[in-house]
Amino acid sequence: MIKPGSDESEYTRGYQQALDDFGVTQLLSRIRCYSDDDFDADRAQLTQQELESLVGMVIERVAANIKGSAIARYLNTLRNANSPIVGDDRNSWAIVRILPNAQHYTIARFFNRQDADDRLRALCRFVPDGVFEVVWVSAV
């Protein structure tokens, strides 16, 4: 369901890149190792098919419960997360912390998405109640 094939064709690489770009790979990873009082993925021993089904359910729930305030807050973050990178004007990825009243704070900047995602995972472990987003910031 998630991977179209195991060969290294251009289609497969493009498909995997799309999964990465839209956060599906990260969502799969987070559910694969998720644990709280109600659920422990390690003990559940999820199959790949169950994992993919769970990801589909999460995406459907998010789509069904999307709020205009969340869209506005995120759009505001995208448009205003333009603090400069020291010594460089190139496009970049940033981790921002979403604060109340559509405010945000840029935590860190990265030259590639993978580094930003890696740091975000670590940050979420240390600040579990924080709301963070990885955003693309283009140079002005």
N, C-alpha and C positions, 0 to 999 in steps of 0.2 A: 504494500500500500504506500509506504513512504519512499522506498528506493525503487526506481524503475528497472534497475539491472545492476549487475556487478562488474560489467565491463568498463573500460576507461574511455568510452565514447564521448564525443563532444556533448551529446544530449545528456548523458549521465552527469558529466561535470557541471553542465549548466543547471540541471535539475537540483543537484546538491548545493550549488551556489545559491539558488533561489530559496531552498530550505534554510540555508544559513542566513541569508539577507533578511528574511522575514521572521526570523526568530524561532522557526519550527524545530531546528536542531537543538537550540538551547532549551526549548520547552520539553522536548523528549528527554534531554539530559536531566533537567530538574525533576521531572516526574519519576524517572528511573531511580533517583536517589532520594526522593522526598520522604520525610518522616515527621510526624507530629503525634499528638495523643491519640488520634483516631486512625492513623494509617502509617504503616512502615513498608516501603517498597521492597526492602531487602527480605523481610519476612513473607511478603506476598508472593515473591518470586514471579514477577510479571513476565508473561511471554511477550515477544515482539508484537504480536497481533493485539494483545490486550493493551500494551503501551500505546500503540498507534491509535487504537479506539479511544483511549482516555484523552489523548491529545486532541482528537477530533471533537470529543465532548466538551473539553475546556474551551476550544476555539468557538464552538457553537454557543456556549454559555456567555462568553465574553461578548460575542456579536449580539446576542439577544438582550444583554443588560447594559449596553453601551449608553453612556450619558453625555449630553452636550457639554456639561461642565468639565468632564474629563477630556473631551476633545479640545475644548477651548484652552484648558490648562496646558495640555501637551503642545498645541500649536503655539501658544505663547512662549513655551520653553524653547521650541525649535527656532522661533524667530529672534529670541533674545539671548540665546546661549552663544554669544560671540565674543567672550573675553579672549584676548590675544594669546597665542602660543609664544612663549619667549623665544626670540630669535628666528621665527619662521612664520610665514603668512599662508602656508599651504592649507588645503582643506583637511579636516580632521574629524575624528570621532570624539565625543565627550561623554562623560558620565555626569549627569546632573541630579541633584536631589530636589524632588518636588516638595515644595512647602505650601502651607495654606494660602488662600487668596491668590492663586495663580502665580505665586512667586517661585523662584528656583535659585539654586546655588550650584555653580559648576565645581565639581569635585576634582576632576582630572581630565586631561586630553591625551589622545592617542592617535598614531598615524594609521592604525589598522583596526578593524572591527574586532578581530580575535583578541587582541590585547585588552580592549575595552571590556569585552564580555568576560574575560578571565578575571579582571580586576573587579567587575561587578559581582561575580559569584563570591569572591572573597569578602567584598564589602557587605553583601547581604548576610553573610554568616556572622559578622561582627556587629552589624546594626540591623537586626531582624525586623524592627518596626519601621525602618526608614523606607521611603518610596523613592526609588532611583530609576532613571531611564538612561539608555544609551542613545545618543542622538548624533546625527551627522551635522557638522557645522561647516559651511562653505566660507571661503575667504571672501571678503568684501572688496 
